[in-house]
Amino acid sequence: ILASLPRIRNLQMLLHQAGNPCNLGTLALISGTLALMGILGGSLQGSKLLSLVLAGAGALGPVWWLKFLRKRRLAAFEEQFPEAVEMMARALRAGHGFSSALQMASEEMEDPLAEEFARTFADYSYGKSLEEALWALVGRIDLKDLKFFVTAVVMQRETGGNLTEVLDNISHIIRGRFRLLRQVKALSAEGRLSGYVLSLMAPVLLGI
């Protein structure tokens, strides 16, 4: 029944990107239970509006939780990715093939990158072409750095060239971008804190 609902694939993808903390049926059960509790809580207060608000919050709460888990998981993948690319470049330099380098990265790195690379290698081992397996990885992990990586690998396989040098350059660019973002975050910390204080001042004073 759940599989026949519209846009259910988006919810299944959200579950996967969040690390599959539960299955689809459990998610529906949790959302329905929380929505029912919200309706009962509002009914005890004698307010239909409160019942609707609590029911909506209860139904959407697990989805918000999954989005938080997805954001944290993708951030962890993004942090691990430059090191994995460097590891694959070293493996290629040592004479291994790209698929072997992908397998080595899945075995040496930690989750979530290890899990996703292992699934990609399994897709390739069980009959998909390497390009199909890599683009399936991009479909599961929607990050620009990963898209650049897969595009570079696919183009190199079609046109030739030094893949090791390409991977080294990608890793260098990603690490440089991380350094720049951290510098910007550090330099703008005081201004962002002032913005939070000013944004909260009006509703806090209104509440007082």
C-alpha positions as MATLAB code, in Angstrom:
seq = 'ILASLPRIRNLQMLLHQAGNPCNLGTLALISGTLALMGILGGSLQGSKLLSLVLAGAGALGPVWWLKFLRKRRLAAFEEQFPEAVEMMARALRAGHGFSSALQMASEEMEDPLAEEFARTFADYSYGKSLEEALWALVGRIDLKDLKFFVTAVVMQRETGGNLTEVLDNISHIIRGRFRLLRQVKALSAEGRLSGYVLSLMAPVLLGI';
ca = [
       0.000    0.000    0.000;
       2.786    2.429    0.898;
       4.676    1.616   -2.301;
       1.658    2.626   -4.385;
       1.451    6.124   -2.915;
       2.628    9.089   -5.047;
       6.150   10.441   -4.479;
       6.966    7.539   -2.154;
      10.326    7.097   -3.927;
      11.409   10.489   -2.580;
      10.683    9.291    0.943;
      12.546    6.036    0.325;
      15.536    7.996   -0.950;
      15.368   10.237    2.126;
      15.450    7.137    4.327;
      18.505    5.816    2.502;
      20.337    9.145    2.596;
      19.624    9.353    6.328;
      21.312    5.975    6.834;
      18.147    3.830    6.990;
      17.397    4.343   10.713;
      14.085    2.542   10.118;
      12.091    1.081    7.248;
       9.210    2.747    5.444;
       6.520    0.901    7.380;
       8.020    1.827   10.732;
       8.252    5.459    9.639;
       4.571    5.470    8.676;
       3.660    3.850   12.005;
       5.655    6.425   14.006;
       4.166    9.352   12.064;
       0.646    8.030   12.437;
       1.075    7.388   16.156;
       2.464   10.861   16.798;
      -0.314   12.450   14.735;
      -2.924   10.522   16.723;
      -1.328   11.613   19.997;
      -1.466   15.220   18.758;
      -5.163   14.897   17.965;
      -5.847   13.417   21.397;
      -3.803   16.126   23.110;
      -5.695   18.868   21.308;
      -9.023   17.203   22.038;
      -8.230   17.130   25.758;
      -7.752   20.892   25.567;
     -10.997   21.277   23.636;
      -9.322   22.990   20.674;
      -9.699   21.768   17.098;
      -6.998   24.160   15.898;
      -4.548   22.821   18.462;
      -5.440   19.274   17.420;
      -4.635   20.076   13.780;
      -1.357   21.796   14.674;
      -0.212   18.967   16.949;
      -1.311   16.318   14.463;
       0.611   18.026   11.659;
       3.695   18.410   13.812;
       3.474   14.779   14.892;
       3.102   13.524   11.320;
       5.945   15.657    9.961;
       8.269   15.326   12.970;
       9.867   12.036   11.819;
      10.449   13.500    8.347;
      12.221   16.516    9.859;
      14.290   14.119   11.940;
      15.248   12.177    8.790;
      16.247   15.399    7.041;
      18.499   16.266    9.989;
      20.092   12.798    9.819;
      20.538   13.138    6.050;
      22.246   16.500    6.416;
      24.619   15.109    9.037;
      25.362   11.974    6.987;
      26.041   13.893    3.770;
      28.318   16.279    5.686;
      30.266   13.293    7.026;
      30.532   11.843    3.499;
      31.761   15.161    2.170;
      34.444   15.354    4.870;
      35.662   11.828    4.062;
      35.550   12.209    0.294;
      38.892   14.012   -0.342;
      40.793   11.383    1.637;
      39.042    8.609   -0.296;
      39.943   10.237   -3.620;
      43.576   10.520   -2.525;
      43.554    6.855   -1.493;
      42.189    5.847   -4.898;
      44.832    7.948   -6.638;
      47.576    6.184   -4.646;
      46.076    2.803   -5.538;
      46.045    3.717   -9.241;
      49.621    4.930   -8.963;
      50.558    1.555   -7.465;
      49.134   -0.243  -10.501;
      45.613   -1.191   -9.377;
      42.572   -0.769  -11.586;
      39.873    1.774  -10.817;
      37.407   -0.859   -9.578;
      40.075   -2.273   -7.251;
      40.808    1.244   -5.974;
      37.093    1.726   -5.339;
      36.978   -1.515   -3.370;
      40.048   -0.548   -1.345;
      38.461    2.783   -0.416;
      35.285    1.004    0.694;
      37.329   -1.312    2.915;
      39.692    1.266    4.400;
      37.344    4.192    4.974;
      34.581    4.457    7.562;
      30.837    4.839    7.100;
      28.991    6.488    5.458;
      31.513    6.632    2.604;
      32.538    3.000    3.028;
      28.914    1.855    2.823;
      28.186    3.815   -0.345;
      31.417    2.847   -2.105;
      30.850   -0.807   -1.169;
      27.366   -0.673   -2.691;
      28.789    0.930   -5.841;
      31.433   -1.778   -6.139;
      28.767   -4.436   -5.585;
      26.615   -2.912   -8.347;
      29.602   -3.079  -10.688;
      30.487   -6.631   -9.639;
      26.933   -7.882  -10.184;
      26.627   -6.729  -13.765;
      26.201   -2.960  -14.024;
      28.708   -0.998  -16.054;
      31.088    1.159  -14.053;
      29.434    4.313  -15.399;
      25.976    3.097  -14.335;
      27.238    2.170  -10.873;
      28.909    5.564  -10.422;
      25.875    7.542  -11.578;
      23.709    5.468   -9.230;
      26.056    6.599   -6.449;
      25.475   10.213   -7.503;
      21.721    9.568   -7.372;
      22.027    8.389   -3.766;
      24.544   11.015   -2.631;
      23.637   14.361   -4.158;
      26.911   16.296   -3.723;
      28.581   18.533   -6.286;
      32.072   17.234   -5.484;
      30.923   13.681   -6.156;
      29.357   14.750   -9.469;
      32.665   16.344  -10.522;
      34.483   13.150   -9.549;
      32.153   10.845  -11.476;
      32.112   13.132  -14.516;
      35.917   13.200  -14.575;
      36.164    9.407  -14.292;
      33.581    8.805  -17.032;
      35.228   11.309  -19.387;
      38.665    9.795  -18.744;
      37.381    6.324  -19.600;
      35.900    7.652  -22.851;
      38.689    9.965  -23.984;
      41.777    8.701  -22.138;
      44.245   10.631  -20.013;
      45.995   10.399  -16.677;
      43.263    9.521  -14.167;
      45.707    9.613  -11.250;
      46.545   13.256  -11.946;
      42.849   14.071  -12.337;
      42.029   12.524   -8.943;
      44.921   14.368   -7.297;
      43.627   17.661   -8.691;
      40.062   16.935   -7.543;
      41.256   16.129   -4.029;
      43.385   19.277   -3.918;
      40.467   21.459   -5.066;
      38.054   19.952   -2.519;
      40.505   20.422    0.359;
      41.171   24.007   -0.734;
      37.440   24.708   -0.801;
      37.061   23.295    2.715;
      39.875   25.540    3.962;
      38.253   28.579    2.361;
      34.840   27.774    3.845;
      36.343   27.372    7.320;
      38.134   30.720    7.005;
      34.918   32.428    5.916;
      33.027   30.810    8.777;
      35.631   31.930   11.314;
      35.770   35.492    9.992;
      31.993   35.838    9.886;
      31.304   34.239   13.289;
      30.868   37.556   15.125;
      28.570   38.975   12.470;
      26.425   35.828   12.378;
      26.106   35.855   16.174;
      24.995   39.483   16.068;
      22.445   38.563   13.410;
      21.016   35.782   15.576;
      20.733   38.119   18.565;
      18.993   40.830   16.542;
      16.654   38.297   14.917;
      15.605   36.860   18.280;
      15.308   40.196   20.071;
      11.917   41.179   18.608;
      10.037   37.884   19.324;
      11.619   37.646   22.804;
      10.540   41.182   23.688;
       7.089   40.484   22.250;
       6.842   37.371   24.435;
       7.896   39.345   27.535;
];
